[in-house]
């Protein structure tokens, strides 16, 4: 039997994905083939097209050109809710929480968004609805335990320290039971201790939940520490792709970040 026959089908295949805003090319002919359980880092200077990529993959904006196949299904131009149902979830660069609600209720809302219910059952609190509510609460508590947030379950979301708010947003994304998790700068604003803990958490979630993860991040220590593969975007185009070691020594990457090539390749960590 050939090696190709044993290779799993890609979870995500993106071809020639392009998007312009008012004549400015935000993403141009982006291509990606992503196998299940891969942890991919996407890096690049500000304005390189990273968040546009996530917005296209999650249906926030529609592409001008290109195709997105996820788990064998064409989701090009699909609505955000349809893409969530297909199995893609994301976090955002700016944290999005129900800030006055409790930590537990934030996760329950995310869980409820994936559960069908009938209004009459909810109003009359019929046994089926009550059982469903109990199951949701148990699932929400399990997610909080996984993200080490259980002690904060009753606290308002906006009372959490910044690093824990990031974890809560990840818990809400996981509540939709994704196959592919997109993390948009999850280490932004974290101190080195928090960023190190986040690295271990992301790796553990990938392994325990069998997730595929795409990570946008400016913290090079996080990217180089956990990603097996790294893509570099600049002006909407892929300029380099490979292992973390190869990316750190790529002169095109150094030019994109520093404007010139320095003698020491590890300046790419800056």
N, C-alpha and C positions, 0 to 999 in steps of 0.2 A: 504493500500500500504506500502511495507517495506521501511525502510530507505535506503537500498542499491539501490532500484529502483529509488530513488530520487537523488542519488549521481551522479554528472556529470562524464563522462568518463575522464580518465586522459589525459592531453594534451601531456605529455611526459612520456614514460615508457622505462627505460633502464635496461637491465638485463645482468649480468655477463660480463660487458665491461672490456676488458683487453688489455694492450699495453706494450710491452717491447722494449727498445732501446739498442742494442748491449748487450743483456743479462741482462740489468738492468730493473727490473719490475717497470714501471712508474705508472701503474694503474692495479689493480688486482680485478677482480670480483666485479666491481662497479655496484650498483643497485640503481635505483631511480624511484619513481612514483610521478609525479608532477601534481597536479590539476590546472585547469585554475585560473589565477589571484593570484597565490601564489607568495610570495616574499621569496625566499630561499637564505640563506647565506651559502657559502662554504669557510671554513677556514682551516688553517693548516700551519705548518712550511714551509720554503722554501724547494722546492724539494719534496713536499708531493704528487704532481700529479694534482694540481688544473688546471694549464694551459693545461696540457695534456688532461684533461677532456674536456675543451672547444674546443681544437683542434679536438678531436674525434667527439664531437657533431656537429661541423661545417664543417667537411669533410676535414680539413687541413691535417690530417693523418687518415689512415684507421686502425680499430681495428684488433688485432690478433684474438680476440674472442669476442663474445657477440652480442647483438642486440639493436638497437635504433628504437623505434616506436614513431613517432611524429604526433599528430592529426590523429591517426589511420593508418598512412602510414609508411612502413618500409623504413627508410632512411639510414640504415647501409651501410657505405662505399660510399654513394652518393657524388657527386662533390660539392664543396663549392657553386657554383652558383645555383645548383639544390636545395640545402638546404636553401639558401636565398629565392628562389622562393616559397619554401614550407612554409616559415614564421618564420625562425630563423635568427636573426641578432646579431652582437656582436661588442664590442669595444675591444681594445687591451691594454696590459700592457704598451707598448710603443706607444704613440699617433701616429696615421697614418692619416695625412691630406695632401691635395695638398697645400703646404705651400705658394707658390707664388700666388695662386689664391685667389680671394676674398672669404669672409665668405659665401656670398650668392651663389657664383658659386660652392663652395664645396658641398653645399646641393643640388644644381641643378644637379651636376654630379651624386650624389647618386640616385636622383630621375630618371634620364635618364637611369640608368643601369637597371631599371625595366620596361622601356617603349619600346615597339617595334616601329621601324620607318623604312621608306623606304628611301634609299639614294637619289633617284630622287626627292622625296618630300622635302628633306632637301636642296639639291643643288638649286632647283628651288623656294624654299620657297613658296610652294603651301599653300592654305588656311588651309588645315587640319594640316600641320606641324606648321604653325604660331599659330593656335589656341592651339595646344598641348604645344608649347613653353610658351605661356601666362599662361596656366593652371599650368605648372610646376613652373613658377616663383611665381605664387600666393601661391602654395602649399609650396614652399621653404620659402617664407616670413612668412607663418603661422607657420611653424616649428621653425623658428628663434624667432618669437614672443613667442611661447610656452616655448622655452629654454632661454628666456630673452636675446637674442642675436641680436635683430633687430637693435639697434643703431650701431652695428659694421658691418652691412651687406656689406658695400663697402670696408672694410679694408682687407688687406692681412691676410690670416689665421695665418701666423707666427708672426704677430705683436700683436696678442692677448695675454693677460696674461695667464699663465699656466692653471688656473682654468677654464677660458673661452674656451681654446682650448679643454679641456675635455668635456665641454658642446657641443661644435661644433661636436666632434666625436659622441656624443650621438645623436645629431640631424641628422647626416648622417646615423646612424644605423636606426633611426626611419623612415627615408625617404623610406626605403624598405618595410614599412608597416608590421612589424613583429607581430606575436602572442607571440613569446618568445624572450626576450631580454637578452643577456648574457653580463654582465658588468665585465670586468677584471681589478680589482684594480682602479676604477674610482677616489678614493680619494687619490691616491698616490701623494705625493708631495704637498698636499694642507695644508694650515694652518687651525687651528680649526674653524675659521669663515667660510672659504670656504667649509670645510667638513660638517659643520652643514647645510649650504645652500644646499649642494648636497643631504643630507639626505632627506630634505623636497621636493626637486625636484624629486628624484626617487619615493618617495611615491605618489606624485601628478601625475606623469606620469603613474604609475600603475593604479591609480584610474580613471583618465580621459580617458586614452586610453585602459583601460581594458586589460592591459598587464600581462603576466606572466614573472617574472624576476628571474634570477639566478645571484647572486652577489658574486664574489670572492673579498675578501678585507682583508687587514692586520689591518686596523683601526677598532679595536674592538668596539669603541664607535658608529661607523656607523652601523656595523653589528648588534650589540645588540639593537640599537635604532630603526631599521626599519624592521628587518626580523622577521617573525612569526616562522620560523623554521631554524635550523642551522645544517649543516653537518660538521664533522671534519674529514679531511684526514690526514694520516701519513704513509709515505712509500707506497703510492699508495692504501691504504685500508681505508675504513670507520671505524673509531674507536669510534665514538659517533654520535648521531643524536637526536635532540629534540628541545624543546623551548630554547630561549636564557638563561632563568634562569637555566634550567637543565644543559645546556652546561657549564655555568660558575662554576658549582659545581661538575663537573665530574672529578674524579681523573685521568682518562686516558688522558683527555685533558690537565690537569696541567702537567702530566709527559711529554707529547709530546712537550709542549711549554717550560717548565722549567727544565725538566730532573729530577724533584723530586716533591713531594707533599708538599705544604706549608699549614700552619694551616688556612690561610685566603683564602677562595675560590675566592674572587674577584681579586686575583692576576692574574686570567685568562684575565682580561681586559688589562693587560700590553702589 
